[in-house]
Amino acid sequence: MDKTLTMSTKELSRLEVMQRLKDKRLIQKEAATVLGLSIRQIKRLWQKYQKQDAKGLISKRRGKPSNNRIEAGVSQKALDLIKKKYSDFGPTLAHEKLLEIHKVQLSRESVRKMMIAEGLWKPRRAKKSAVHQMRERRACLGELVQIDGSDHAWFEARGERCTLLVFIDDATGKLLELLFVHDETFFAYCEASRQYFERSGKPVAFYSDKHGVFRVNIQQPLGEGRGMGMTQFGRAMHELDIQIICANSPQAKGRVERANQTLQDRLVKELRLRNLSTIEAGNQYLSEFREDFNRRFAVPPRSTHDAHRPLLKTENLDLILTRQDTRLLSKNLTIQFNKIIYQIQSDRPGYALRNAQVTVCENAQGVVTILYKNKSLPYTIFKKLPHQAETVDSKNLNHVIHVPIPPPSDHPWRSYGKPLNGNPIQVVLPHATDSS
């Protein structure tokens, strides 16, 4: 009695080739080419066909569960954790957290399919990106460091909006420095640069955008501080022998731009998981995050040479990373800086320092140092001038304006002059006396 066999399309193709081998219309080498198999595999199929005919070509695994199937308990546990803690995570980051924190063994693709099925992740079609000329990575670590500031709600609704300063190496993609600051200012970049220099050394060049911290954005700059045509940060990097290169477009410094997008996804969620909500707490965690990020995403450079240079003994960061300007001493040895008149105290004769050019250095705390021939001059504050209107750019406007916060509804100030518990306030006045 004939028996009906169920075969797949691939198995039917193999059956047809085996029949042609049997009729000697093909040789094993040609059969291997037709089926895309090795000659060794064709020999195995031929032996099964000779013993069991068409039945020998049917897979023995048909109707049985896969060896790689996911157990229902593991799948349900992963889904419960994703819905409870990682509902807005991407599949890659959710897979990492399931594996590292909860020890749930699942592949990234399984997590992705699970999240798509539950409506937690929507697959996106790749966009047609504009074509930009590719630039090869630099060869050495520290040869070119891309820097940028990313203004974002890093602490979401738990804390204030702030800026993350990002220093990333062009050759390896390593995060060399991360720092939360209130605004993208000169002193903020100085603080991040100091931490970076003291840990890794000085790079050959910084690659940045055309922000006013890095570049004087006028056609004929008159200069700032002692560096003609330079910003304060440019002058400081010039003294440290670090070149600053400004990109013409965001695509030109794409490495740090893409890193900002990754950080706005991963770092925000890591801060949420650790319930960090302040700039101080976030900065304490950034070193741990930086090491983990570099372990996952950094690539080896083409050259093993480290282009970082150590700080020289003559390079005093306490003075170099200050806001500096030059002034001429008056006949009575006074100068004006930031609406304050400073009186120089000196044992020298007064005429010796008249019209002398001095350098005024102001650090982030507002402490002023006056230098003459690289030596500090003692001074006293003679007079503070009245505060006048100042020019502020749009990026620093929120930092300059301090909006007073009204007191809560139960504050004693709100009950001043009102009846207590519904009873009117009784005021006892002293009796008037007849002074006559």
Buried (B, 14 or more C-beta within 10 A) or exposed (E): EEEEEEBEEEBEBBBEBBEBBEEEEBEBEBBBEBBEBEEEEBEEBBEBBEEEEBEBBBEEEEEEEEEEEBEEEBBEBBBEBBEEBBEEBBBEBBBBBBBEEEEBEBEBEBBBBBBEEEEBBEEEEEEEEEEEEEEEBBBBBBBBBBBBBBBBEBBEEEBEEBBBBBBBBBBBBBBBBBBBBBBBBBBBBBBBBBBBBEEBBBBBBBBBBEBBBBBBEEEEEEEBBBBEBBBBBBBBBBBBEBEBEBBEEEEBBBBBBEBBEEBBBBBBBBBBEEEBBBBEBBBEBBEEBBEBBBEEBBEEBEEEEEBBBEBEEEBEBEBBBBBBBEBEBBEEBBBBBEEEBBBBEBEEEEEEBEEBEBBBBBBBEEEBBBBBEEEEBEBEEBEEEEEEEEEEEEBBEBBEEEEEEEEEEEEEEEEEEEEEEEEEEEEEEEEEEEEE
